[in-house]
Amino acid sequence: MEWKKEIKILFWITAFFLGAFFLPLESARFTEAVRATLDLVKWYAQEHVILCLLPAFFIAGVISIFVSQGAVLKYFGANAKKWLAYTIASVSGTILAVCSCTILPLFSSIHKRGAGLGPAITFLYSGPAINILAIILTARILGFEMGLARVIGAVVFSILIGVAMAFIYRKEERIKAADQMKIPVMPEARPLWKTSLHFFALVLILVFANWGKPDSDDKTSLWYLIWANKWYITAFWSLFLVYSLIFILKIKWWWVAISAVAVAASGLLATSPLVPMVVAIAAISIITLFHGGENREWTISSWDFAKQIMPLLALGVVVAGFLLGSTHDETKIAGMVPDEWVVYLVGGNSFLANFFASVVGAFMYFATLTEVPILQGLMNSGMGEGPALALLLAGPSLSLPNMLVIRGVMGTQKTLVYVLLVIIMATVSGVIYGTIV
């Protein structure tokens, strides 16, 4: 009815006015939280969007366009062999060095192509949780026991959560399985090795472009050597992408050559590695759009994922920064929730301490590898071993931005069940680990 619409408009106008009227600008906590929000948004835009998210959108586009639905159904579909589907999904994080946000376009893509709910959820959790770089860093900084507990917990978690989701929604999965039996198996447009080469060229560019600086000053360590030369390694893998664009996607070689020269020139002239990445993304978008066919569909599909995911991520980052503060590199700016409260509530190994650590980890945003130094600081302030593991198991795979996007992909109810399963399992694991240690 018309009057209901007018009342709704009046409500939002009133709410905005009251919020502006009572802004607590005199509160140091509020102004610090605003500064934390802006700092986190700026850092996220500078360090995460261009190097992580944009390449992830193109990888998701590859799955959506170049990987046939038959291939997705074979390995992840409702009728796929369960042991194979869950095994592949549960170890995916060892290949993808991604965070809870970067995994989203990839999850959305395989979900859209018909992957079963269980394997898709296992993939969603394991992608950030079993990041091999984070596991190694955890063992080096927080101890071998914590690193081992994290990898075992993450692998087991991903499978259990996926199986639990598939069981809870088994009626829907049966219907999906019956529908997928009717889908004709179409022959692959190209050999699997060609699609795999194109896919993994993008994945390896993503991994090495985001290789983090080690905390150790040991310049002879493999980690440091890779970090010191990561842009040369990234450039090496980009040669495979050039090969793929010319010989697999059949894009005219001089278009690719001009694009490669532009990227190389921007890398030599610019002071920031973000510039050649932007040039490369723009060049790929242009040449694929103009070549039409599957190439054009690839870029359009990547753009569709960006439109769906980016606004929700931005909203989530703003809210997370305001409530929980901004923590990256050596910067720490407090949000509305004081750090003292967090440390007080996660001391010891009580059930409540583990539960609270799981909840905080689930809602807080952690970029790839940042959870380890954050956790080190909390443990130095009195955080218990159990709650530390609980946060490690809940945090990297979930975040408020992550939840908002998942809700848009599979609905409110399934998202709520997934989040609750992660929090419950992280809590139980923390209690058990804290008791043993």
C-alpha positions in Angstrom: 0.0 0.0 0.0 1.1 3.6 -0.7 1.1 4.7 2.9 3.4 1.9 3.9 5.9 3.0 1.4 5.7 6.6 2.7 6.2 5.4 6.3 9.2 3.5 5.2 10.7 6.6 3.6 9.9 8.6 6.7 11.6 6.0 8.9 14.9 6.1 7.0 14.9 9.9 6.8 14.3 10.0 10.6 17.0 7.4 11.3 19.5 9.2 9.2 18.7 12.5 10.9 19.0 11.1 14.4 22.2 9.3 13.6 23.7 12.6 12.3 22.3 14.6 15.2 23.7 12.4 17.9 27.1 11.7 16.3 29.5 11.2 19.2 32.3 13.3 17.7 33.6 14.2 21.1 34.2 10.5 21.9 37.9 9.5 21.4 36.8 5.9 20.9 34.3 6.9 18.1 36.8 9.0 16.2 39.5 6.3 16.6 37.0 3.8 15.1 36.3 6.1 12.2 40.0 6.4 11.6 40.4 2.6 11.8 37.6 2.2 9.2 39.2 4.6 6.8 42.6 3.1 7.3 41.3 -0.5 6.7 39.4 0.6 3.6 42.4 2.4 2.2 44.7 -0.5 2.9 42.2 -3.0 1.5 41.9 -1.0 -1.7 45.7 -0.6 -2.1 46.9 -4.0 -1.1 44.1 -6.5 -1.7 41.7 -5.5 -4.4 44.1 -5.2 -7.3 46.6 -8.0 -6.4 44.0 -10.5 -5.0 40.4 -9.9 -5.9 40.7 -8.8 -9.6 42.9 -11.9 -10.5 40.5 -14.1 -8.6 37.5 -12.7 -10.6 39.3 -13.8 -13.8 40.1 -17.2 -12.4 36.4 -17.6 -11.5 35.5 -16.5 -15.0 37.7 -19.3 -16.3 35.8 -21.9 -14.2 32.5 -20.4 -15.4 33.3 -20.3 -19.1 36.1 -22.6 -20.0 35.6 -25.4 -17.6 32.6 -27.4 -18.9 29.6 -28.1 -16.6 30.3 -31.8 -17.2 33.8 -31.5 -15.7 32.5 -29.7 -12.6 29.7 -32.2 -12.2 32.1 -35.1 -12.6 34.3 -34.0 -9.7 32.0 -31.8 -7.6 28.5 -32.6 -8.6 25.8 -34.1 -6.5 26.4 -37.5 -8.3 30.2 -37.4 -8.1 32.1 -39.9 -6.1 32.0 -38.5 -2.6 35.5 -39.5 -1.5 37.0 -37.9 -4.7 34.9 -34.7 -4.4 35.6 -34.1 -0.8 39.3 -35.0 -1.1 39.9 -32.5 -4.0 37.9 -29.8 -2.3 39.6 -30.3 1.1 43.1 -29.9 -0.2 42.4 -27.0 -2.5 43.9 -24.5 -0.1 47.4 -25.9 -0.6 47.2 -24.6 -4.2 45.3 -21.3 -3.6 47.0 -18.8 -1.3 43.8 -16.9 -0.8 41.8 -15.3 2.1 38.2 -15.5 3.0 37.2 -12.8 0.4 39.4 -14.0 -2.5 37.9 -17.5 -2.4 34.4 -16.1 -2.9 34.3 -15.7 -6.7 35.8 -19.2 -7.1 33.2 -20.6 -4.7 30.4 -18.7 -6.5 31.7 -20.0 -9.8 31.7 -23.8 -9.0 28.4 -23.4 -7.1 26.9 -21.8 -10.2 28.2 -24.6 -12.4 26.3 -27.2 -10.3 28.8 -28.4 -7.7 27.1 -30.3 -4.8 26.5 -28.3 -1.7 28.9 -30.5 0.4 32.0 -30.3 -1.8 31.3 -26.6 -2.6 31.2 -25.8 1.1 34.4 -27.9 1.7 36.1 -25.9 -1.0 34.8 -22.6 0.5 36.2 -23.4 3.9 39.5 -25.1 2.9 40.6 -22.5 0.4 41.7 -19.9 3.0 42.1 -22.4 5.9 44.7 -24.7 4.4 46.8 -21.9 2.8 50.2 -23.6 2.8 52.0 -20.3 3.4 49.9 -19.6 6.5 50.4 -23.1 7.9 54.2 -22.8 7.6 54.2 -19.3 9.1 52.0 -20.6 12.0 54.4 -23.4 12.8 57.4 -21.0 12.6 56.0 -18.3 14.8 53.5 -20.0 17.1 55.1 -23.4 17.4 55.1 -26.7 15.6 52.2 -28.0 17.7 50.0 -25.1 16.8 50.9 -25.4 13.1 50.2 -29.2 13.1 46.9 -28.7 15.0 45.8 -26.0 12.5 46.4 -28.2 9.4 44.8 -31.2 10.9 41.9 -29.2 12.2 41.4 -27.4 8.9 41.4 -30.5 6.7 39.0 -32.4 9.1 36.8 -29.3 9.5 36.4 -28.7 5.8 35.2 -32.3 5.2 33.0 -32.4 8.3 31.3 -29.1 7.6 30.7 -30.0 4.0 29.3 -33.4 4.9 27.1 -31.8 7.6 25.7 -29.2 5.2 25.0 -31.9 2.6 23.2 -34.0 5.3 21.1 -31.1 6.6 20.0 -30.2 3.1 19.9 -33.8 1.8 16.4 -33.4 0.3 17.6 -30.5 -1.9 20.7 -32.5 -2.8 18.7 -35.5 -3.9 16.6 -33.2 -6.2 19.8 -31.7 -7.6 21.3 -35.1 -8.2 18.2 -36.3 -10.0 18.2 -33.1 -12.2 21.9 -33.5 -12.9 21.4 -37.1 -14.2 19.3 -35.5 -17.0 22.0 -33.1 -18.1 23.7 -34.4 -21.3 27.5 -34.8 -21.1 28.9 -32.4 -23.7 32.3 -33.0 -25.1 35.1 -30.7 -24.0 35.7 -27.7 -26.3 39.4 -28.2 -25.9 41.7 -30.8 -24.2 41.8 -30.6 -20.4 45.5 -29.9 -20.3 45.0 -26.6 -22.2 42.3 -25.3 -19.9 44.4 -26.4 -16.9 47.4 -24.6 -18.2 45.4 -21.4 -18.6 43.8 -21.8 -15.2 47.1 -22.6 -13.3 49.0 -19.8 -15.0 46.5 -17.3 -13.5 46.6 -19.1 -10.1 50.4 -19.0 -9.9 50.4 -15.4 -10.9 47.9 -14.8 -8.0 50.0 -16.8 -5.5 53.4 -15.3 -6.2 52.2 -11.7 -6.7 50.8 -11.9 -3.1 53.8 -13.7 -1.5 54.3 -12.0 1.8 57.5 -10.8 3.3 58.8 -13.2 6.0 59.2 -12.1 9.6 62.6 -13.6 9.8 65.7 -11.6 8.7 67.4 -14.8 7.5 68.1 -13.8 3.8 69.2 -17.4 3.0 65.8 -18.9 3.7 63.7 -20.2 0.8 60.7 -18.0 1.9 62.8 -14.8 1.8 64.5 -15.7 -1.5 61.1 -16.2 -3.1 59.8 -13.0 -1.6 62.8 -11.0 -2.8 62.4 -12.3 -6.3 58.6 -12.7 -6.4 58.0 -10.2 -9.3 60.5 -12.0 -11.4 58.7 -15.3 -10.6 55.4 -13.7 -11.3 56.7 -12.4 -14.7 57.9 -16.0 -15.5 54.4 -17.4 -14.9 53.0 -14.6 -17.0 54.9 -16.0 -20.0 52.6 -19.1 -19.7 49.6 -16.8 -19.7 50.9 -15.1 -22.9 51.3 -18.6 -24.4 47.8 -19.5 -23.4 46.3 -16.3 -24.7 47.9 -16.9 -28.2 47.8 -20.6 -28.7 44.9 -21.7 -26.5 42.5 -18.8 -26.6 43.6 -18.0 -30.2 43.9 -14.3 -29.6 45.9 -12.5 -32.4 49.6 -12.6 -31.4 50.3 -8.9 -32.1 47.5 -7.9 -29.7 49.1 -10.0 -27.0 52.5 -8.7 -27.9 51.4 -5.1 -27.7 49.8 -5.8 -24.3 52.9 -7.6 -23.0 55.1 -4.6 -24.0 52.7 -2.2 -22.3 52.8 -4.3 -19.1 56.6 -4.6 -19.1 57.0 -0.8 -19.8 54.6 0.1 -16.9 56.6 -2.3 -14.7 59.9 -0.6 -15.5 58.6 3.0 -15.3 56.2 2.7 -12.3 57.3 2.7 -8.7 54.4 0.5 -7.6 53.7 -3.1 -8.7 50.0 -2.3 -8.7 50.5 -0.3 -12.0 51.6 -3.2 -14.2 48.9 -5.4 -12.6 46.2 -2.8 -13.5 47.7 -2.5 -17.0 47.7 -6.3 -17.4 44.0 -6.6 -16.3 42.9 -3.8 -18.5 44.8 -5.2 -21.5 43.3 -8.7 -21.0 39.9 -7.2 -20.7 40.2 -5.2 -23.9 41.7 -7.9 -26.1 39.3 -10.6 -25.0 36.2 -8.3 -25.4 37.2 -7.4 -28.9 37.9 -11.0 -29.9 34.4 -12.1 -29.1 33.2 -15.7 -28.5 34.3 -17.5 -25.4 37.0 -14.9 -24.8 34.5 -12.1 -24.5 32.3 -14.3 -22.3 35.2 -14.9 -20.0 35.7 -11.2 -19.3 31.9 -10.5 -19.0 31.6 -13.4 -16.6 34.5 -12.0 -14.5 32.8 -8.6 -14.5 29.5 -10.3 -13.3 31.3 -11.8 -10.3 32.9 -8.4 -9.6 29.5 -6.7 -9.6 28.0 -9.3 -7.4 30.8 -9.5 -4.8 32.6 -6.1 -4.6 29.7 -4.0 -3.1 29.1 -6.5 -0.3 32.8 -6.8 0.4 33.1 -3.0 0.7 30.2 -2.9 3.1 31.7 -5.7 5.2 35.2 -4.1 5.3 33.6 -0.8 6.5 31.6 -2.5 9.3 34.5 -4.8 10.4 36.9 -1.8 10.5 34.5 0.3 12.6 33.8 -2.4 15.1 37.0 -4.4 15.4 39.6 -1.9 14.2 42.3 -2.0 11.5 45.2 -4.4 11.9 47.7 -4.9 9.1 51.5 -4.9 8.8 52.6 -3.1 12.0 49.6 -0.9 12.1 46.9 -1.3 14.8 44.1 1.2 15.2 41.3 0.3 17.7 37.7 0.0 16.7 34.6 0.4 18.8 35.2 -2.9 20.6 38.2 -2.4 22.9 41.1 -4.9 22.5 41.1 -5.2 26.3 37.7 -6.8 26.2 38.9 -9.3 23.6 42.0 -10.3 25.6 40.0 -10.5 28.9 37.4 -12.8 27.3 39.8 -15.2 25.6 42.2 -15.8 28.5 42.4 -19.3 29.8 40.8 -22.3 28.2 37.2 -22.2 29.3 34.4 -23.0 26.9 33.3 -19.4 26.9 36.8 -18.2 26.0 37.0 -20.6 23.1 33.5 -19.7 22.0 34.2 -16.0 22.1 37.5 -16.5 20.2 35.6 -18.4 17.5 32.9 -15.7 17.2 35.5 -12.9 17.0 37.5 -14.8 14.5 34.4 -15.5 12.4 33.4 -11.8 12.1 36.9 -10.2 11.9 38.6 -9.8 8.6 42.0 -11.3 8.1 44.0 -10.8 5.0 46.2 -13.7 3.9 48.9 -14.4 6.6 47.9 -11.5 8.8 46.2 -13.7 11.3 49.5 -15.1 12.6 51.1 -11.8 13.8 47.7 -10.7 15.2 47.4 -13.9 17.1 51.0 -13.7 18.4 50.2 -10.3 19.9 47.0 -11.6 21.5 48.8 -14.6 23.0 51.5 -12.3 24.3 48.7 -10.3 26.0 47.3 -13.5 27.7 45.3 -15.3 25.2 45.0 -19.1 25.9 46.3 -21.8 23.6 42.9 -23.2 23.0 41.2 -19.9 22.0 44.2 -19.2 19.8 43.5 -22.4 17.8 39.8 -21.7 17.8 40.4 -18.2 16.3 42.8 -19.7 13.7 40.2 -22.3 12.6 37.3 -19.8 12.4 39.0 -16.6 11.4 40.8 -17.1 8.0 37.8 -18.9 6.4 35.1 -16.5 7.6 34.6 -12.7 8.0 31.7 -10.3 7.9 32.3 -9.4 4.3 32.6 -13.1 3.4 29.2 -13.8 5.1 27.4 -11.1 3.2 28.6 -12.5 -0.1 27.8 -16.1 0.8 24.3 -15.1 1.7 23.9 -13.6 -1.7 25.0 -16.9 -3.3 23.2 -19.5 -1.3 20.7 -17.7 0.9 20.3 -16.6 4.5 19.5 -20.0 6.1 22.4 -21.9 4.6 24.8 -19.1 5.4 23.6 -19.1 9.0 24.0 -22.9 9.3 27.5 -22.8 7.8 28.7 -20.0 10.1 27.2 -21.8 13.2 29.0 -25.1 12.2 32.3 -23.3 11.8 31.9 -21.6 15.2 30.8 -24.7 17.0 33.6 -26.9 15.6 36.3 -24.2 16.2 35.1 -23.9 19.8 35.2 -27.7 20.4 38.6 -28.0 18.8 39.9 -25.1 20.9 38.7 -26.7 24.1 40.2 -30.1 23.2 43.6 -28.6 22.1 43.8 -26.4 25.2 43.2 -29.3 27.5 45.8 -31.5 25.8 48.5 -28.7 25.6 
